[in-house]
C-alpha cells in the first residue's frame, strides 16, 4: 500500500505515473481542498488523503474526492466518485459529486495539478 502525497504545485508526468504505478497503474485517487486549493494524491483510499489534508489544516466541508485516469482521452479522465463525498449535511447523498458548481471547482483544480482532464 502506497502513502498519499500532499501537493501545492502542479505534478510532473513522472510523479503522476509513479503514484499511479504504486497502487492502481492506470488511475490515481485524489482529494482536493476547494478553499486552500491544494491536493493530496495516491494511496488506496480517499479517506487516507482526506486525513492528511485535515492534519494540514483543511476543513472537512472543503474536501472532495475523485479519480484521475491517466490513459483515458481528454475530457474523460475524471470520475467524481469517492466514499468521502457521501454527506447528507451538504446535500450530497451519493458517492458521486452531485453539485455542478463543486464538480467545476474540482475539475479546475485537477487541471491545475494534472495538466489535462
Protein Blocks (a to p, Z undefined) as FASTA:
>chain_A
ZZddddfbdcdfklmmmmmmmmnopaccddddfklopaceedjbfklmmmmmmmnopafk
lpccddddfkbcehilpccbdfklpcfknopabfbdfblklmmmmmmmmmmmnopZZ
